[in-house]
């Protein structure tokens, strides 16, 4: 199970790298005005989304493997952690939709909005790590 846990963490780091960086790309994408830069950002965002989606899928698969093969079902901290992960999956799909909006030149939000959106995964990461390491009893 330690190998599964190790790879779960590795793919989680991959996923979170994308969750942190993609909204940052959106901030910069909002600031450009020329077509060449727009095309460059669209390629960067699409490739990053692909890499982070692989990280997300493998994080979820290995996390479920750990959950059903290792931890008891009556672990309150784990249920809270899973709820946060579900919220992050929803955030991931929102990022995907935003990549598509930028590609269509249909973005209506400014860089300030994406700077704030960039804080969502940071807050989730703090809570998830505390839950996974400390395993507080509720």
Buried (B, 14 or more C-beta within 10 A) or exposed (E): EEEBBEBBEBBBEBBBBBBBBBBBBBBEBBEEEEEEEBEEBBEBBBEBBEBBBBBBEBBBBBBEBBBEEEEEEEBEBBEBBBEBBEEBBEBBEEBBEBBBBBBEEEBEEEBEBBBEBBEBBEEBBEBBEEBBEEEEEE
